[in-house]
Amino acid sequence: MHTLIVGSNEMPRRELIDRILNQLAPCPPLYGYRSVKEAPDETGNAPIYIYPAAGVRIRRPENLLGWCRDRQATAYPQVFERYAYLIEQAEKDGLLLLDEIGPMESRSPRFCSAVQNALDGEIPILASVRDKDTPFLAQVRNHPKAVCFYLTQENLHQVYPAALAFLQAQLNEREPQESEKE
């Protein structure tokens, strides 16, 4: 089963995911991606970049996903197409981080396919998912192998321990038993 943190832009999904990752014991190898909205430039446009989940973050034109201004995004689907490999290359010993899945990703067939294939797979996923009403996001949230933790102002403090415990149980479940190791 996969752990999806679902909420609006106003909800601290990324912060919750970072808290969960910091508390995992032990934390498996991290695969996947992070998408990061940087500070707006002088025109008020905020660039959004994609980076590997683990490792160094380097801003380059080729990993610029698009721009956001006044909550309106302009996406570059070809960049999502190019970076779908970050999902596709995840290995069975790891945790797949999908930070974030939103409307921008919906415009890239390869990226959407990579997300769906990962959800169908056995590698545990920790994902931040927007609560927008699009067909792709509805498919993600309703996937039979996904458990959604809906984040609201009222339940901020309850979601963290519940999601952490659920993900840790999923990771522990796949660890080989002592008899299997021998």
FENUR-V149703 format. One record per residue. N is the residue number from 1. RES is the residue in three letters. SS is DSSP state (alpha for helix, beta for strand, coil for the rest). OMEGA is omega in whole degrees, -180 to 180 (NA if undefined). NEAR is the number of other C-alpha atoms within 8 Angstrom. Layout:
BEGIN
n->{N | N}
res->{RES | RES}
ss->{SS | SS}
omega->{OMEGA | OMEGA}
near->{NEAR | NEAR}
END
This chain:
BEGIN
n->{1 | 2 | 3 | 4 | 5 | 6 | 7 | 8 | 9 | 10 | 11 | 12 | 13 | 14 | 15 | 16 | 17 | 18 | 19 | 20 | 21 | 22 | 23 | 24 | 25 | 26 | 27 | 28 | 29 | 30 | 31 | 32 | 33 | 34 | 35 | 36 | 37 | 38 | 39 | 40 | 41 | 42 | 43 | 44 | 45 | 46 | 47 | 48 | 49 | 50 | 51 | 52 | 53 | 54 | 55 | 56 | 57 | 58 | 59 | 60 | 61 | 62 | 63 | 64 | 65 | 66 | 67 | 68 | 69 | 70 | 71 | 72 | 73 | 74 | 75 | 76 | 77 | 78 | 79 | 80 | 81 | 82 | 83 | 84 | 85 | 86 | 87 | 88 | 89 | 90 | 91 | 92 | 93 | 94 | 95 | 96 | 97 | 98 | 99 | 100 | 101 | 102 | 103 | 104 | 105 | 106 | 107 | 108 | 109 | 110 | 111 | 112 | 113 | 114 | 115 | 116 | 117 | 118 | 119 | 120 | 121 | 122 | 123 | 124 | 125 | 126 | 127 | 128 | 129 | 130 | 131 | 132 | 133 | 134 | 135 | 136 | 137 | 138 | 139 | 140 | 141 | 142 | 143 | 144 | 145 | 146 | 147 | 148 | 149 | 150 | 151 | 152 | 153 | 154 | 155 | 156 | 157 | 158 | 159 | 160 | 161 | 162 | 163 | 164 | 165 | 166 | 167 | 168 | 169 | 170 | 171 | 172 | 173 | 174 | 175 | 176 | 177 | 178 | 179 | 180 | 181 | 182}
res->{MET | HIS | THR | LEU | ILE | VAL | GLY | SER | ASN | GLU | MET | PRO | ARG | ARG | GLU | LEU | ILE | ASP | ARG | ILE | LEU | ASN | GLN | LEU | ALA | PRO | CYS | PRO | PRO | LEU | TYR | GLY | TYR | ARG | SER | VAL | LYS | GLU | ALA | PRO | ASP | GLU | THR | GLY | ASN | ALA | PRO | ILE | TYR | ILE | TYR | PRO | ALA | ALA | GLY | VAL | ARG | ILE | ARG | ARG | PRO | GLU | ASN | LEU | LEU | GLY | TRP | CYS | ARG | ASP | ARG | GLN | ALA | THR | ALA | TYR | PRO | GLN | VAL | PHE | GLU | ARG | TYR | ALA | TYR | LEU | ILE | GLU | GLN | ALA | GLU | LYS | ASP | GLY | LEU | LEU | LEU | LEU | ASP | GLU | ILE | GLY | PRO | MET | GLU | SER | ARG | SER | PRO | ARG | PHE | CYS | SER | ALA | VAL | GLN | ASN | ALA | LEU | ASP | GLY | GLU | ILE | PRO | ILE | LEU | ALA | SER | VAL | ARG | ASP | LYS | ASP | THR | PRO | PHE | LEU | ALA | GLN | VAL | ARG | ASN | HIS | PRO | LYS | ALA | VAL | CYS | PHE | TYR | LEU | THR | GLN | GLU | ASN | LEU | HIS | GLN | VAL | TYR | PRO | ALA | ALA | LEU | ALA | PHE | LEU | GLN | ALA | GLN | LEU | ASN | GLU | ARG | GLU | PRO | GLN | GLU | SER | GLU | LYS | GLU}
ss->{coil | beta | beta | beta | beta | beta | beta | coil | coil | coil | coil | coil | alpha | alpha | alpha | alpha | alpha | alpha | alpha | alpha | alpha | alpha | alpha | coil | coil | coil | coil | coil | coil | beta | beta | beta | beta | beta | beta | beta | beta | beta | beta | beta | coil | coil | coil | coil | coil | beta | beta | beta | beta | beta | beta | beta | coil | coil | coil | coil | coil | coil | coil | coil | alpha | alpha | alpha | beta | beta | beta | beta | beta | beta | coil | coil | beta | beta | beta | beta | coil | alpha | alpha | alpha | alpha | alpha | alpha | alpha | coil | alpha | alpha | alpha | alpha | coil | coil | coil | coil | coil | coil | beta | beta | beta | beta | beta | beta | beta | coil | alpha | alpha | alpha | alpha | alpha | coil | alpha | alpha | alpha | alpha | alpha | alpha | alpha | alpha | alpha | alpha | alpha | alpha | coil | coil | coil | coil | beta | beta | beta | beta | beta | beta | coil | coil | coil | coil | alpha | alpha | alpha | alpha | alpha | alpha | alpha | coil | coil | coil | coil | beta | beta | beta | beta | beta | coil | coil | coil | coil | coil | alpha | alpha | alpha | alpha | alpha | alpha | alpha | alpha | alpha | alpha | alpha | alpha | alpha | alpha | alpha | alpha | alpha | alpha | alpha | coil | coil | coil | alpha | alpha | alpha | alpha | coil}
omega->{-176 | -177 | 180 | 175 | -172 | 177 | 180 | 177 | -178 | -178 | -176 | -179 | -178 | 179 | 178 | 178 | 178 | 177 | 179 | -180 | -180 | -177 | -179 | -180 | -13 | 178 | 179 | 175 | -176 | 176 | 177 | -172 | 168 | 171 | -172 | 174 | -179 | 178 | 179 | 175 | -176 | 179 | -179 | 178 | 179 | 178 | 178 | -178 | 173 | -179 | 171 | -178 | 179 | 177 | -175 | 176 | 179 | 178 | 177 | 177 | -176 | 176 | 174 | -178 | -178 | -176 | 176 | 175 | 179 | 178 | 176 | -176 | 170 | -175 | 174 | -176 | -179 | 178 | 174 | 178 | -176 | -175 | 175 | -180 | 179 | 176 | -174 | -176 | -179 | -180 | -172 | -178 | -170 | 174 | -178 | 178 | 177 | -173 | 28 | 173 | -176 | -177 | -178 | -178 | -177 | -175 | -177 | -179 | -178 | -180 | 178 | 178 | 179 | 178 | -180 | 179 | 178 | 178 | 177 | -174 | -175 | 179 | 180 | -179 | 167 | -174 | 170 | -175 | 176 | 179 | 177 | -177 | 174 | 179 | -179 | -179 | 176 | 177 | -180 | -177 | -178 | -179 | -177 | 179 | -177 | 171 | -178 | 173 | -176 | -175 | 177 | 176 | -176 | -175 | -178 | -174 | 179 | -175 | -177 | -178 | -180 | -179 | 178 | -180 | -180 | -179 | 179 | 177 | 179 | 180 | 179 | -178 | -177 | 178 | -180 | 177 | -179 | -179 | 179 | -177 | -174 | NA}
near->{9 | 12 | 15 | 14 | 15 | 13 | 14 | 8 | 6 | 5 | 9 | 7 | 11 | 8 | 7 | 9 | 12 | 8 | 8 | 11 | 8 | 6 | 7 | 9 | 5 | 4 | 6 | 7 | 7 | 10 | 16 | 12 | 14 | 12 | 10 | 8 | 9 | 8 | 6 | 9 | 8 | 5 | 5 | 7 | 10 | 12 | 14 | 13 | 13 | 12 | 11 | 12 | 10 | 7 | 5 | 5 | 6 | 5 | 7 | 6 | 5 | 5 | 11 | 13 | 13 | 11 | 11 | 13 | 9 | 4 | 5 | 6 | 9 | 8 | 8 | 9 | 11 | 7 | 11 | 13 | 11 | 7 | 10 | 11 | 8 | 11 | 14 | 8 | 7 | 12 | 7 | 6 | 7 | 12 | 13 | 13 | 13 | 13 | 11 | 10 | 12 | 10 | 10 | 10 | 11 | 11 | 7 | 11 | 8 | 9 | 13 | 11 | 8 | 12 | 9 | 9 | 8 | 12 | 13 | 7 | 6 | 8 | 12 | 13 | 14 | 14 | 13 | 15 | 14 | 13 | 8 | 8 | 6 | 7 | 6 | 8 | 16 | 9 | 8 | 10 | 11 | 7 | 8 | 4 | 8 | 13 | 9 | 9 | 10 | 8 | 12 | 8 | 6 | 4 | 8 | 9 | 6 | 7 | 11 | 10 | 8 | 8 | 12 | 11 | 8 | 9 | 12 | 10 | 8 | 11 | 9 | 7 | 6 | 6 | 6 | 7 | 6 | 6 | 6 | 6 | 6 | 4}
END
